[in-house]
Amino acid sequence: MKIGEVLEKERNNRGLMKNEVCKGLCSPSTYGRYENSQIEPNKFMIDALLERIGKNPEKISYMASADEIDCVKIRFKIEKKLRERRTDEVEQFINQYKELSIVYGNKLHLQYILRTEALIFLFSNKKSEAVNKLKEALLITKELDFMSDNRPVFTVMEMEIILYLCSNKFFDEELLFELYYYITRLGDKNILKLRFYDKVALEIVNNKKGVEDRKLVLMLEDVLTYKRRIFQYVGVSEILRSKKLLGEILSCDEEKLLEIDKMIDI
């Protein structure tokens, strides 16, 4: 099946309009040509459109050019160094990334660069500079009142940027709750639910101003129930630790899981 046919099929399955999926990424006419297989989107546009629809691009096969693979390789190195907080090396790799010919003038690459530069600022305790970069990155593909859309859709990068902005108090706490209830309504296999359900809930718990502990515990329980249902272990320990900090008594199995997690860390 051609990638255009995949986009059309999955978009229709979600009940989304073309302009809802492509808003901020490309024009509706260009998107229509993608679905009709008149033109082939680049790898990063394919990923973004599939994520907007709720699909995981890694589960769908398509061809990528040598230049696109080079981009992916450098992104992999950047993400590894970000996890290690090696900002000096991140700067070296992001400079290499900027020099790649296919990066120039492409909004998705620019968004990635700005988000990465924002994290360098964030890890260097330059909060205001980081927030400005994150805001600039988000505005490339999203308006700041994104939840006012009739049916909001997001890429993984957009949601990541929004959560960083939330954690740095750019958006108010009401938005976190809006995002949480938005994600709860998504299908179990939606990539945003798989990647961000626990992260949004934990962000609410960490901010917990004026929210009853019992309500926070119930939110965490909902996330745990979801993870059990889809057999997703990643993030469970952090949810359990948060439950414990809220004064909840964990079951024997939950305590054992935390012990195992502690042993793995050692």
Secondary structure, DSSP 8 states (H G I E B T S, - for coil): --HHHHHHHHHHHHT--HHHHHTTTS-HHHHHHHHTTSS---HHHHHHHHHHHT--GGGS-----HHHHHHHHHHHHHHHHHHTT-HHHHHHHHHHHHHSTTTTT-HHHHHHHHHHHHHHHHHTT-HHHHHHHHHHHHHTT--TTGGGSSS----HHHHHHHHHHHHTTSS-HHHHHHHHHHHHTS-TT-HHHHHHHHHHHHHHHHH-TT--HHHHHHHHHHHHHHHHHHT--TTHHHHHHHHHHTT----HHHHHHHHHHHHHH-
